[in-house]
Amino acid sequence: MTYRRAVTHLKKADPHLAAVIARVGPCRFRPGLFPTHFEAILRAIVYQQISGKAALTIYGRVQAIYGGRPPTPAELLDTPESELREAGLSRQKVAYAKDLAEHVETGELPADRFDELTDEEIVASLVRVKGIGKWTAQMFLMFQLGRLDVLPDLDLGIQKGIMLAYGLEAMPRPREVLEIGAKWSPYATIASWYLWRSLDGAAEL
């Protein structure tokens, strides 16, 4: 998928971002990394607050419990806490994972209907799950669902990217991020991708 229309809009709407786009080059944003939404959210929980290498190892051990694949919500609920703890999940993350599975199983988290819901409705349903905050919900919207108008105002990378692009003396506050980024709509996700990529040593996204 190409994002020519989004890039054209962003260049016209914001000269500062146009300079960033010129440095970074073509947009290679690729959403929809995981076959199921449940897997995407479960993986996000596992990866919270630990290094990517450690998280990858732990997530691999969790999958090994189910024959080398991600569990279904029902399978995760049936798995003893001790077995998940042995795989490397903390007690807190086990609670988060099981709460996620329960929300999906009961329909409180309508993962099978996300395509029908607005961004706001999806965020509201996700943050009801233990361990899922606004930032994680926004990352899910962007990188799993491919929603194109998401601006993660709490993200430090976005704040730093704006500071550098605009030549600010300090990183903008979340409210200021939203004010600056208002002109990027309806392609704030693509603008965010460029800001992340503009940072030296940025992780591959």
Backbone as JSON Lines, residues from 0, in Angstrom:
{"i":0,"aa":"M","n":[0.84,-1.19,0.0],"ca":[0.0,0.0,0.0],"c":[0.88,1.25,0.0]}
{"i":1,"aa":"T","n":[0.52,2.22,-0.83],"ca":[1.24,3.48,-0.86],"c":[0.43,4.55,-0.14]}
{"i":2,"aa":"Y","n":[1.12,5.57,0.28],"ca":[0.47,6.64,1.03],"c":[0.73,7.99,0.36]}
{"i":3,"aa":"R","n":[0.66,8.01,-0.95],"ca":[0.99,9.21,-1.72],"c":[0.06,10.37,-1.36]}
{"i":4,"aa":"R","n":[-1.23,10.09,-1.24],"ca":[-2.17,11.16,-0.92],"c":[-1.9,11.73,0.47]}
{"i":5,"aa":"A","n":[-1.61,10.86,1.42],"ca":[-1.31,11.31,2.78],"c":[-0.06,12.17,2.8]}
{"i":6,"aa":"V","n":[0.99,11.72,2.13],"ca":[2.25,12.46,2.11],"c":[2.07,13.82,1.44]}
{"i":7,"aa":"T","n":[1.33,13.86,0.34],"ca":[1.06,15.13,-0.34],"c":[0.33,16.1,0.58]}
{"i":8,"aa":"H","n":[-0.67,15.6,1.28],"ca":[-1.43,16.44,2.21],"c":[-0.52,16.99,3.32]}
{"i":9,"aa":"L","n":[0.3,16.13,3.89],"ca":[1.15,16.54,5.0],"c":[2.19,17.58,4.56]}
{"i":10,"aa":"K","n":[2.75,17.4,3.37],"ca":[3.72,18.37,2.86],"c":[3.09,19.75,2.7]}
{"i":11,"aa":"K","n":[1.87,19.79,2.18],"ca":[1.19,21.06,1.96],"c":[0.74,21.69,3.28]}
{"i":12,"aa":"A","n":[0.35,20.85,4.23],"ca":[-0.22,21.35,5.49],"c":[0.83,21.86,6.46]}
{"i":13,"aa":"D","n":[2.05,21.33,6.37],"ca":[3.04,21.64,7.41],"c":[4.45,21.66,6.82]}
{"i":14,"aa":"P","n":[5.01,22.85,6.6],"ca":[6.38,22.95,6.05],"c":[7.43,22.26,6.91]}
{"i":15,"aa":"H","n":[7.26,22.27,8.23],"ca":[8.21,21.61,9.12],"c":[8.2,20.11,8.89]}
{"i":16,"aa":"L","n":[7.0,19.56,8.75],"ca":[6.88,18.12,8.5],"c":[7.35,17.79,7.08]}
{"i":17,"aa":"A","n":[7.15,18.71,6.16],"ca":[7.62,18.5,4.79],"c":[9.13,18.3,4.77]}
{"i":18,"aa":"A","n":[9.85,19.04,5.62],"ca":[11.3,18.89,5.7],"c":[11.67,17.53,6.27]}
{"i":19,"aa":"V","n":[10.9,17.07,7.25],"ca":[11.12,15.74,7.82],"c":[10.9,14.67,6.76]}
{"i":20,"aa":"I","n":[9.83,14.79,6.02],"ca":[9.5,13.81,4.97],"c":[10.61,13.76,3.92]}
{"i":21,"aa":"A","n":[11.14,14.91,3.58],"ca":[12.21,14.96,2.58],"c":[13.45,14.22,3.08]}
{"i":22,"aa":"R","n":[13.73,14.31,4.38],"ca":[14.9,13.62,4.93],"c":[14.68,12.12,5.04]}
{"i":23,"aa":"V","n":[13.49,11.72,5.48],"ca":[13.21,10.31,5.74],"c":[13.01,9.52,4.45]}
{"i":24,"aa":"G","n":[12.3,10.13,3.5],"ca":[12.06,9.46,2.23],"c":[10.69,8.8,2.16]}
{"i":25,"aa":"P","n":[10.52,7.8,1.29],"ca":[9.2,7.18,1.08],"c":[8.61,6.59,2.35]}
{"i":26,"aa":"C","n":[7.31,6.61,2.44],"ca":[6.61,6.06,3.6],"c":[6.54,4.54,3.48]}
{"i":27,"aa":"R","n":[7.04,3.88,4.5],"ca":[7.02,2.41,4.52],"c":[6.22,1.87,5.7]}
{"i":28,"aa":"F","n":[5.25,2.64,6.1],"ca":[4.36,2.21,7.19],"c":[3.58,0.97,6.75]}
{"i":29,"aa":"R","n":[3.63,-0.09,7.57],"ca":[2.97,-1.34,7.23],"c":[2.21,-1.87,8.45]}
{"i":30,"aa":"P","n":[0.92,-1.64,8.51],"ca":[0.13,-2.13,9.65],"c":[-0.33,-3.58,9.46]}
{"i":31,"aa":"G","n":[-1.08,-4.06,10.46],"ca":[-1.65,-5.4,10.38],"c":[-0.63,-6.5,10.53]}
{"i":32,"aa":"L","n":[0.19,-6.41,11.57],"ca":[1.31,-7.34,11.73],"c":[0.88,-8.72,12.23]}
{"i":33,"aa":"F","n":[-0.28,-8.81,12.87],"ca":[-0.66,-10.06,13.53],"c":[-1.99,-10.59,12.99]}
{"i":34,"aa":"P","n":[-2.12,-11.91,12.89],"ca":[-3.33,-12.51,12.32],"c":[-4.6,-12.18,13.1]}
{"i":35,"aa":"T","n":[-4.49,-12.07,14.43],"ca":[-5.69,-11.78,15.23],"c":[-5.43,-10.57,16.12]}
{"i":36,"aa":"H","n":[-6.51,-9.85,16.42],"ca":[-6.39,-8.7,17.3],"c":[-6.02,-9.12,18.72]}
{"i":37,"aa":"F","n":[-6.52,-10.28,19.14],"ca":[-6.19,-10.78,20.47],"c":[-4.68,-10.98,20.6]}
{"i":38,"aa":"E","n":[-4.07,-11.57,19.59],"ca":[-2.62,-11.8,19.64],"c":[-1.87,-10.47,19.72]}
{"i":39,"aa":"A","n":[-2.31,-9.48,18.95],"ca":[-1.63,-8.18,18.95],"c":[-1.66,-7.54,20.33]}
{"i":40,"aa":"I","n":[-2.81,-7.61,21.01],"ca":[-2.93,-6.99,22.33],"c":[-2.17,-7.8,23.37]}
{"i":41,"aa":"L","n":[-2.27,-9.13,23.29],"ca":[-1.53,-9.99,24.23],"c":[-0.04,-9.73,24.12]}
{"i":42,"aa":"R","n":[0.47,-9.63,22.93],"ca":[1.89,-9.38,22.71],"c":[2.29,-8.03,23.3]}
{"i":43,"aa":"A","n":[1.42,-7.04,23.14],"ca":[1.7,-5.71,23.7],"c":[1.84,-5.79,25.22]}
{"i":44,"aa":"I","n":[1.0,-6.59,25.85],"ca":[1.08,-6.75,27.3],"c":[2.4,-7.4,27.69]}
{"i":45,"aa":"V","n":[2.78,-8.46,26.98],"ca":[4.03,-9.15,27.29],"c":[5.23,-8.22,27.15]}
{"i":46,"aa":"Y","n":[5.2,-7.33,26.17],"ca":[6.34,-6.47,25.86],"c":[6.43,-5.23,26.76]}
{"i":47,"aa":"Q","n":[5.45,-4.99,27.59],"ca":[5.46,-3.78,28.41],"c":[6.63,-3.76,29.38]}
{"i":48,"aa":"Q","n":[7.36,-2.65,29.4],"ca":[8.35,-2.31,30.43],"c":[9.53,-3.28,30.53]}
{"i":49,"aa":"I","n":[9.8,-4.05,29.49],"ca":[11.01,-4.87,29.46],"c":[11.64,-4.74,28.09]}
{"i":50,"aa":"S","n":[12.89,-5.15,27.97],"ca":[13.58,-5.03,26.68],"c":[12.93,-5.92,25.63]}
{"i":51,"aa":"G","n":[13.08,-5.51,24.39],"ca":[12.49,-6.29,23.3],"c":[13.03,-7.7,23.24]}
{"i":52,"aa":"K","n":[14.33,-7.86,23.53],"ca":[14.94,-9.19,23.49],"c":[14.36,-10.1,24.56]}
{"i":53,"aa":"A","n":[14.21,-9.56,25.78],"ca":[13.64,-10.36,26.87],"c":[12.19,-10.7,26.57]}
{"i":54,"aa":"A","n":[11.45,-9.72,26.04],"ca":[10.04,-9.93,25.74],"c":[9.86,-11.0,24.66]}
{"i":55,"aa":"L","n":[10.73,-10.98,23.66],"ca":[10.65,-11.97,22.58],"c":[10.86,-13.37,23.13]}
{"i":56,"aa":"T","n":[11.81,-13.51,24.05],"ca":[12.08,-14.82,24.67],"c":[10.87,-15.3,25.47]}
{"i":57,"aa":"I","n":[10.31,-14.41,26.28],"ca":[9.16,-14.77,27.11],"c":[7.95,-15.11,26.25]}
{"i":58,"aa":"Y","n":[7.73,-14.3,25.22],"ca":[6.57,-14.55,24.36],"c":[6.73,-15.89,23.65]}
{"i":59,"aa":"G","n":[7.96,-16.23,23.28],"ca":[8.2,-17.53,22.66],"c":[7.89,-18.67,23.61]}
{"i":60,"aa":"R","n":[8.23,-18.5,24.89],"ca":[7.93,-19.53,25.88],"c":[6.42,-19.67,26.11]}
{"i":61,"aa":"V","n":[5.73,-18.53,26.09],"ca":[4.27,-18.58,26.22],"c":[3.67,-19.35,25.06]}
{"i":62,"aa":"Q","n":[4.11,-19.07,23.85],"ca":[3.59,-19.78,22.68],"c":[3.92,-21.27,22.74]}
{"i":63,"aa":"A","n":[5.06,-21.6,23.32],"ca":[5.46,-23.01,23.41],"c":[4.46,-23.82,24.24]}
{"i":64,"aa":"I","n":[3.8,-23.17,25.18],"ca":[2.78,-23.86,25.98],"c":[1.66,-24.38,25.08]}
{"i":65,"aa":"Y","n":[1.43,-23.69,23.96],"ca":[0.31,-24.03,23.08],"c":[0.81,-24.59,21.74]}
{"i":66,"aa":"G","n":[1.95,-25.24,21.78],"ca":[2.46,-25.89,20.58],"c":[3.13,-24.95,19.61]}
{"i":67,"aa":"G","n":[3.63,-23.82,20.11],"ca":[4.37,-22.9,19.25],"c":[3.51,-21.86,18.57]}
{"i":68,"aa":"R","n":[2.3,-21.67,19.04],"ca":[1.4,-20.65,18.47],"c":[0.78,-19.84,19.59]}
{"i":69,"aa":"P","n":[0.23,-18.68,19.27],"ca":[-0.45,-17.89,20.3],"c":[-1.7,-18.62,20.8]}
{"i":70,"aa":"P","n":[-2.05,-18.45,22.06],"ca":[-3.25,-19.1,22.58],"c":[-4.52,-18.4,22.12]}
{"i":71,"aa":"T","n":[-5.62,-19.1,22.15],"ca":[-6.92,-18.46,22.02],"c":[-7.29,-17.9,23.39]}
{"i":72,"aa":"P","n":[-8.24,-16.99,23.46],"ca":[-8.67,-16.49,24.77],"c":[-9.09,-17.61,25.72]}
{"i":73,"aa":"A","n":[-9.85,-18.59,25.21],"ca":[-10.32,-19.69,26.06],"c":[-9.14,-20.51,26.59]}
{"i":74,"aa":"E","n":[-8.16,-20.77,25.73],"ca":[-6.99,-21.55,26.16],"c":[-6.2,-20.81,27.24]}
{"i":75,"aa":"L","n":[-6.06,-19.51,27.07],"ca":[-5.32,-18.73,28.06],"c":[-6.03,-18.74,29.41]}
{"i":76,"aa":"L","n":[-7.35,-18.62,29.38],"ca":[-8.11,-18.65,30.63],"c":[-7.97,-19.99,31.34]}
{"i":77,"aa":"D","n":[-7.84,-21.07,30.57],"ca":[-7.73,-22.41,31.15],"c":[-6.32,-22.75,31.63]}
{"i":78,"aa":"T","n":[-5.35,-21.91,31.27],"ca":[-3.96,-22.2,31.64],"c":[-3.68,-21.76,33.08]}
{"i":79,"aa":"P","n":[-3.15,-22.66,33.91],"ca":[-2.83,-22.28,35.3],"c":[-1.85,-21.12,35.35]}
{"i":80,"aa":"E","n":[-2.07,-20.25,36.32],"ca":[-1.17,-19.1,36.48],"c":[0.28,-19.55,36.64]}
{"i":81,"aa":"S","n":[0.49,-20.66,37.35],"ca":[1.85,-21.14,37.59],"c":[2.58,-21.46,36.29]}
{"i":82,"aa":"E","n":[1.85,-21.98,35.31],"ca":[2.47,-22.34,34.04],"c":[2.89,-21.09,33.26]}
{"i":83,"aa":"L","n":[2.06,-20.05,33.31],"ca":[2.41,-18.8,32.65],"c":[3.56,-18.1,33.37]}
{"i":84,"aa":"R","n":[3.58,-18.24,34.69],"ca":[4.68,-17.64,35.46],"c":[6.0,-18.34,35.14]}
{"i":85,"aa":"E","n":[5.95,-19.65,34.94],"ca":[7.15,-20.4,34.58],"c":[7.69,-19.98,33.22]}
{"i":86,"aa":"A","n":[6.79,-19.51,32.35],"ca":[7.22,-19.03,31.02],"c":[7.92,-17.68,31.11]}
{"i":87,"aa":"G","n":[7.78,-17.02,32.26],"ca":[8.48,-15.75,32.45],"c":[7.6,-14.55,32.66]}
{"i":88,"aa":"L","n":[6.27,-14.73,32.6],"ca":[5.37,-13.61,32.84],"c":[5.32,-13.27,34.33]}
{"i":89,"aa":"S","n":[5.32,-11.99,34.63],"ca":[5.17,-11.59,36.03],"c":[3.74,-11.87,36.48]}
{"i":90,"aa":"R","n":[3.54,-11.88,37.78],"ca":[2.2,-12.1,38.32],"c":[1.22,-11.04,37.78]}
{"i":91,"aa":"Q","n":[1.72,-9.81,37.7],"ca":[0.88,-8.72,37.21],"c":[0.49,-8.92,35.75]}
{"i":92,"aa":"K","n":[1.45,-9.34,34.92],"ca":[1.16,-9.54,33.5],"c":[0.26,-10.75,33.27]}
{"i":93,"aa":"V","n":[0.37,-11.76,34.12],"ca":[-0.57,-12.88,34.03],"c":[-1.99,-12.39,34.27]}
{"i":94,"aa":"A","n":[-2.14,-11.52,35.28],"ca":[-3.46,-10.96,35.58],"c":[-3.98,-10.14,34.41]}
{"i":95,"aa":"Y","n":[-3.1,-9.36,33.8],"ca":[-3.5,-8.54,32.64],"c":[-3.92,-9.43,31.47]}
{"i":96,"aa":"A","n":[-3.12,-10.47,31.19],"ca":[-3.41,-11.36,30.07],"c":[-4.73,-12.09,30.26]}
{"i":97,"aa":"K","n":[-4.98,-12.55,31.46],"ca":[-6.22,-13.26,31.73],"c":[-7.42,-12.31,31.69]}
{"i":98,"aa":"D","n":[-7.23,-11.08,32.14],"ca":[-8.3,-10.1,32.06],"c":[-8.63,-9.79,30.61]}
{"i":99,"aa":"L","n":[-7.61,-9.68,29.77],"ca":[-7.82,-9.49,28.34],"c":[-8.61,-10.65,27.75]}
{"i":100,"aa":"A","n":[-8.19,-11.87,28.06],"ca":[-8.87,-13.05,27.52],"c":[-10.33,-13.1,27.97]}
{"i":101,"aa":"E","n":[-10.57,-12.74,29.22],"ca":[-11.94,-12.75,29.73],"c":[-12.8,-11.7,29.03]}
{"i":102,"aa":"H","n":[-12.23,-10.53,28.81],"ca":[-12.98,-9.48,28.11],"c":[-13.35,-9.9,26.69]}
{"i":103,"aa":"V","n":[-12.43,-10.61,26.02],"ca":[-12.71,-11.07,24.66],"c":[-13.75,-12.18,24.68]}
{"i":104,"aa":"E","n":[-13.59,-13.14,25.6],"ca":[-14.5,-14.28,25.67],"c":[-15.93,-13.85,25.99]}
{"i":105,"aa":"T","n":[-16.09,-12.88,26.87],"ca":[-17.43,-12.43,27.27],"c":[-18.04,-11.43,26.3]}
{"i":106,"aa":"G","n":[-17.22,-10.95,25.36],"ca":[-17.72,-9.96,24.41],"c":[-17.63,-8.53,24.9]}
{"i":107,"aa":"E","n":[-17.09,-8.34,26.13],"ca":[-16.91,-6.97,26.63],"c":[-15.92,-6.2,25.77]}
{"i":108,"aa":"L","n":[-14.95,-6.92,25.2],"ca":[-14.04,-6.33,24.23],"c":[-14.41,-6.92,22.87]}
{"i":109,"aa":"P","n":[-15.14,-6.15,22.04],"ca":[-15.67,-6.7,20.79],"c":[-14.64,-6.77,19.68]}
{"i":110,"aa":"A","n":[-13.61,-7.59,19.89],"ca":[-12.49,-7.64,18.95],"c":[-12.92,-8.02,17.54]}
{"i":111,"aa":"D","n":[-13.98,-8.81,17.43],"ca":[-14.44,-9.23,16.1],"c":[-15.23,-8.15,15.38]}
{"i":112,"aa":"R","n":[-15.5,-7.03,16.07],"ca":[-16.27,-5.94,15.46],"c":[-15.48,-4.63,15.4]}
{"i":113,"aa":"F","n":[-14.18,-4.7,15.61],"ca":[-13.4,-3.47,15.63],"c":[-13.51,-2.68,14.33]}
{"i":114,"aa":"D","n":[-13.61,-3.39,13.21],"ca":[-13.7,-2.69,11.93],"c":[-14.95,-1.83,11.81]}
{"i":115,"aa":"E","n":[-15.95,-2.11,12.63],"ca":[-17.2,-1.35,12.6],"c":[-17.19,-0.17,13.56]}
{"i":116,"aa":"L","n":[-16.19,-0.1,14.43],"ca":[-16.17,0.89,15.5],"c":[-15.26,2.06,15.17]}
{"i":117,"aa":"T","n":[-15.54,3.21,15.79],"ca":[-14.68,4.37,15.63],"c":[-13.42,4.21,16.48]}
{"i":118,"aa":"D","n":[-12.43,5.04,16.21],"ca":[-11.2,5.01,17.01],"c":[-11.52,5.22,18.49]}
{"i":119,"aa":"E","n":[-12.38,6.18,18.76],"ca":[-12.72,6.51,20.15],"c":[-13.4,5.34,20.84]}
{"i":120,"aa":"E","n":[-14.28,4.65,20.14],"ca":[-14.98,3.5,20.72],"c":[-14.02,2.36,21.02]}
{"i":121,"aa":"I","n":[-13.04,2.16,20.14],"ca":[-12.07,1.09,20.34],"c":[-11.17,1.4,21.53]}
{"i":122,"aa":"V","n":[-10.7,2.64,21.61],"ca":[-9.86,3.03,22.75],"c":[-10.63,2.86,24.05]}
{"i":123,"aa":"A","n":[-11.88,3.3,24.07],"ca":[-12.7,3.19,25.28],"c":[-12.85,1.74,25.71]}
{"i":124,"aa":"S","n":[-13.0,0.82,24.77],"ca":[-13.16,-0.6,25.12],"c":[-11.84,-1.22,25.57]}
{"i":125,"aa":"L","n":[-10.73,-0.79,24.96],"ca":[-9.43,-1.37,25.3],"c":[-8.96,-0.95,26.69]}
{"i":126,"aa":"V","n":[-9.18,0.31,27.04],"ca":[-8.65,0.78,28.33],"c":[-9.42,0.2,29.52]}
{"i":127,"aa":"R","n":[-10.52,-0.49,29.26],"ca":[-11.22,-1.19,30.34],"c":[-10.5,-2.47,30.74]}
{"i":128,"aa":"V","n":[-9.58,-2.92,29.9],"ca":[-8.79,-4.11,30.21],"c":[-7.63,-3.71,31.1]}
{"i":129,"aa":"K","n":[-7.39,-4.49,32.15],"ca":[-6.28,-4.2,33.06],"c":[-4.96,-4.19,32.29]}
{"i":130,"aa":"G","n":[-4.15,-3.16,32.54],"ca":[-2.84,-3.09,31.91],"c":[-2.82,-2.43,30.55]}
{"i":131,"aa":"I","n":[-3.99,-2.05,30.03],"ca":[-4.05,-1.38,28.73],"c":[-4.4,0.09,28.96]}
{"i":132,"aa":"G","n":[-3.5,0.97,28.6],"ca":[-3.74,2.4,28.71],"c":[-3.95,3.03,27.35]}
{"i":133,"aa":"K","n":[-4.07,4.34,27.36],"ca":[-4.34,5.08,26.12],"c":[-3.25,4.87,25.08]}
{"i":134,"aa":"W","n":[-1.97,4.91,25.52],"ca":[-0.87,4.77,24.57],"c":[-0.91,3.42,23.87]}
{"i":135,"aa":"T","n":[-1.08,2.34,24.63],"ca":[-1.14,1.0,24.05],"c":[-2.31,0.88,23.09]}
{"i":136,"aa":"A","n":[-3.44,1.46,23.47],"ca":[-4.63,1.43,22.61],"c":[-4.35,2.17,21.3]}
{"i":137,"aa":"Q","n":[-3.66,3.29,21.37],"ca":[-3.35,4.04,20.15],"c":[-2.37,3.28,19.26]}
{"i":138,"aa":"M","n":[-1.38,2.62,19.86],"ca":[-0.45,1.82,19.07],"c":[-1.2,0.69,18.35]}
{"i":139,"aa":"F","n":[-2.19,0.12,19.03],"ca":[-3.01,-0.93,18.42],"c":[-3.79,-0.37,17.23]}
{"i":140,"aa":"L","n":[-4.38,0.79,17.41],"ca":[-5.12,1.42,16.31],"c":[-4.23,1.62,15.09]}
{"i":141,"aa":"M","n":[-3.01,2.08,15.34],"ca":[-2.11,2.41,14.24],"c":[-1.53,1.16,13.59]}
{"i":142,"aa":"F","n":[-0.9,0.32,14.4],"ca":[-0.08,-0.74,13.83],"c":[-0.8,-2.06,13.6]}
{"i":143,"aa":"Q","n":[-1.96,-2.25,14.23],"ca":[-2.74,-3.45,13.95],"c":[-3.9,-3.15,13.02]}
{"i":144,"aa":"L","n":[-4.65,-2.1,13.33],"ca":[-5.84,-1.79,12.52],"c":[-5.54,-0.87,11.34]}
{"i":145,"aa":"G","n":[-4.39,-0.2,11.38],"ca":[-4.05,0.68,10.27],"c":[-4.89,1.94,10.2]}
{"i":146,"aa":"R","n":[-5.39,2.4,11.33],"ca":[-6.16,3.63,11.34],"c":[-5.22,4.8,11.05]}
{"i":147,"aa":"L","n":[-5.62,5.69,10.15],"ca":[-4.7,6.68,9.59],"c":[-4.7,8.03,10.29]}
{"i":148,"aa":"D","n":[-5.6,8.24,11.24],"ca":[-5.66,9.56,11.87],"c":[-5.5,9.47,13.38]}
{"i":149,"aa":"V","n":[-4.43,8.82,13.81],"ca":[-4.15,8.66,15.24],"c":[-2.9,9.46,15.58]}
{"i":150,"aa":"L","n":[-2.99,10.29,16.61],"ca":[-1.85,11.09,17.06],"c":[-1.57,10.75,18.53]}
{"i":151,"aa":"P","n":[-0.55,9.95,18.81],"ca":[-0.26,9.54,20.19],"c":[0.42,10.67,20.96]}
{"i":152,"aa":"D","n":[-0.37,11.52,21.54],"ca":[0.12,12.74,22.18],"c":[0.98,12.47,23.41]}
{"i":153,"aa":"L","n":[0.84,11.29,24.02],"ca":[1.63,10.95,25.21],"c":[2.99,10.36,24.87]}
{"i":154,"aa":"D","n":[3.23,10.06,23.61],"ca":[4.44,9.36,23.19],"c":[5.65,10.29,23.21]}
{"i":155,"aa":"L","n":[6.7,9.88,23.93],"ca":[7.89,10.71,24.05],"c":[8.62,10.87,22.72]}
{"i":156,"aa":"G","n":[8.57,9.84,21.88],"ca":[9.19,9.94,20.57],"c":[8.52,10.98,19.7]}
{"i":157,"aa":"I","n":[7.2,11.04,19.74],"ca":[6.46,12.05,18.99],"c":[6.78,13.44,19.52]}
{"i":158,"aa":"Q","n":[6.81,13.57,20.83],"ca":[7.13,14.87,21.43],"c":[8.54,15.32,21.04]}
{"i":159,"aa":"K","n":[9.5,14.41,21.07],"ca":[10.87,14.76,20.7],"c":[10.96,15.08,19.21]}
{"i":160,"aa":"G","n":[10.26,14.29,18.4],"ca":[10.26,14.53,16.95],"c":[9.72,15.9,16.61]}
{"i":161,"aa":"I","n":[8.66,16.32,17.28],"ca":[8.1,17.65,17.05],"c":[9.07,18.72,17.51]}
{"i":162,"aa":"M","n":[9.66,18.52,18.67],"ca":[10.62,19.49,19.18],"c":[11.74,19.75,18.18]}
{"i":163,"aa":"L","n":[12.3,18.67,17.62],"ca":[13.39,18.8,16.66],"c":[12.91,19.39,15.33]}
{"i":164,"aa":"A","n":[11.76,18.94,14.87],"ca":[11.25,19.42,13.58],"c":[10.9,20.9,13.61]}
{"i":165,"aa":"Y","n":[10.4,21.36,14.76],"ca":[9.97,22.75,14.89],"c":[11.02,23.64,15.54]}
{"i":166,"aa":"G","n":[12.14,23.05,15.95],"ca":[13.17,23.85,16.59],"c":[12.75,24.42,17.93]}
{"i":167,"aa":"L","n":[11.97,23.65,18.69],"ca":[11.5,24.11,20.0],"c":[12.59,23.93,21.04]}
{"i":168,"aa":"E","n":[12.5,24.7,22.11],"ca":[13.5,24.62,23.17],"c":[13.22,23.46,24.12]}
{"i":169,"aa":"A","n":[11.99,22.98,24.15],"ca":[11.61,21.87,25.02],"c":[10.58,21.01,24.32]}
{"i":170,"aa":"M","n":[10.45,19.78,24.78],"ca":[9.44,18.91,24.18],"c":[8.05,19.43,24.49]}
{"i":171,"aa":"P","n":[7.15,19.42,23.52],"ca":[5.79,19.92,23.75],"c":[5.01,19.0,24.68]}
{"i":172,"aa":"R","n":[4.09,19.6,25.41],"ca":[3.2,18.82,26.26],"c":[2.15,18.14,25.38]}
{"i":173,"aa":"P","n":[1.46,17.12,25.91],"ca":[0.44,16.44,25.12],"c":[-0.58,17.4,24.48]}
{"i":174,"aa":"R","n":[-1.03,18.38,25.24],"ca":[-1.99,19.34,24.69],"c":[-1.4,20.09,23.5]}
{"i":175,"aa":"E","n":[-0.13,20.44,23.6],"ca":[0.54,21.14,22.5],"c":[0.75,20.24,21.3]}
{"i":176,"aa":"V","n":[1.02,18.95,21.56],"ca":[1.14,17.98,20.46],"c":[-0.16,17.96,19.65]}
{"i":177,"aa":"L","n":[-1.27,17.92,20.34],"ca":[-2.57,17.88,19.65],"c":[-2.83,19.17,18.87]}
{"i":178,"aa":"E","n":[-2.41,20.28,19.44],"ca":[-2.6,21.57,18.75],"c":[-1.74,21.64,17.49]}
{"i":179,"aa":"I","n":[-0.48,21.25,17.61],"ca":[0.42,21.27,16.46],"c":[-0.03,20.28,15.4]}
{"i":180,"aa":"G","n":[-0.47,19.1,15.86],"ca":[-0.83,18.03,14.93],"c":[-2.22,18.13,14.33]}
{"i":181,"aa":"A","n":[-2.99,19.13,14.74],"ca":[-4.35,19.24,14.21],"c":[-4.35,19.38,12.69]}
{"i":182,"aa":"K","n":[-3.33,20.04,12.16],"ca":[-3.25,20.27,10.72],"c":[-2.93,18.99,9.94]}
{"i":183,"aa":"W","n":[-2.49,17.95,10.64],"ca":[-2.12,16.7,9.96],"c":[-3.31,15.82,9.64]}
{"i":184,"aa":"S","n":[-4.43,16.05,10.29],"ca":[-5.63,15.26,10.06],"c":[-6.05,15.38,8.58]}
{"i":185,"aa":"P","n":[-6.48,14.31,7.96],"ca":[-6.82,12.96,8.5],"c":[-5.69,11.93,8.37]}
{"i":186,"aa":"Y","n":[-4.44,12.39,8.41],"ca":[-3.31,11.47,8.24],"c":[-2.29,11.6,9.37]}
{"i":187,"aa":"A","n":[-2.77,11.77,10.6],"ca":[-1.86,11.95,11.73],"c":[-1.0,10.71,11.98]}
{"i":188,"aa":"T","n":[-1.5,9.55,11.65],"ca":[-0.71,8.32,11.81],"c":[0.54,8.37,10.94]}
{"i":189,"aa":"I","n":[0.39,8.8,9.71],"ca":[1.53,8.87,8.8],"c":[2.51,9.95,9.26]}
{"i":190,"aa":"A","n":[1.99,11.06,9.75],"ca":[2.85,12.1,10.31],"c":[3.65,11.54,11.49]}
{"i":191,"aa":"S","n":[2.99,10.77,12.33],"ca":[3.65,10.17,13.49],"c":[4.75,9.21,13.06]}
{"i":192,"aa":"W","n":[4.45,8.41,12.05],"ca":[5.46,7.49,11.53],"c":[6.7,8.24,11.09]}
{"i":193,"aa":"Y","n":[6.52,9.33,10.38],"ca":[7.66,10.13,9.93],"c":[8.44,10.74,11.08]}
{"i":194,"aa":"L","n":[7.73,11.2,12.1],"ca":[8.42,11.78,13.26],"c":[9.26,10.72,13.97]}
{"i":195,"aa":"W","n":[8.71,9.51,14.12],"ca":[9.48,8.42,14.73],"c":[10.72,8.11,13.91]}
{"i":196,"aa":"R","n":[10.55,8.01,12.6],"ca":[11.67,7.66,11.73],"c":[12.71,8.75,11.65]}
{"i":197,"aa":"S","n":[12.34,9.96,11.98],"ca":[13.26,11.09,11.91],"c":[14.29,11.08,13.03]}
{"i":198,"aa":"L","n":[14.0,10.32,14.08],"ca":[14.87,10.32,15.24],"c":[16.08,9.41,15.03]}
{"i":199,"aa":"D","n":[17.23,9.87,15.39],"ca":[18.44,9.05,15.25],"c":[18.3,7.81,16.11]}
{"i":200,"aa":"G","n":[18.62,6.67,15.55],"ca":[18.54,5.42,16.3],"c":[17.13,4.94,16.49]}
{"i":201,"aa":"A","n":[16.16,5.46,15.7],"ca":[14.77,5.05,15.86],"c":[14.63,3.57,15.57]}
{"i":202,"aa":"A","n":[13.77,2.91,16.34],"ca":[13.5,1.49,16.11],"c":[12.77,1.33,14.8]}
{"i":203,"aa":"E","n":[12.95,0.2,14.14],"ca":[12.23,-0.09,12.91],"c":[10.75,-0.22,13.22]}
{"i":204,"aa":"L","n":[9.93,0.58,12.51],"ca":[8.49,0.56,12.77],"c":[7.73,0.19,11.52]}
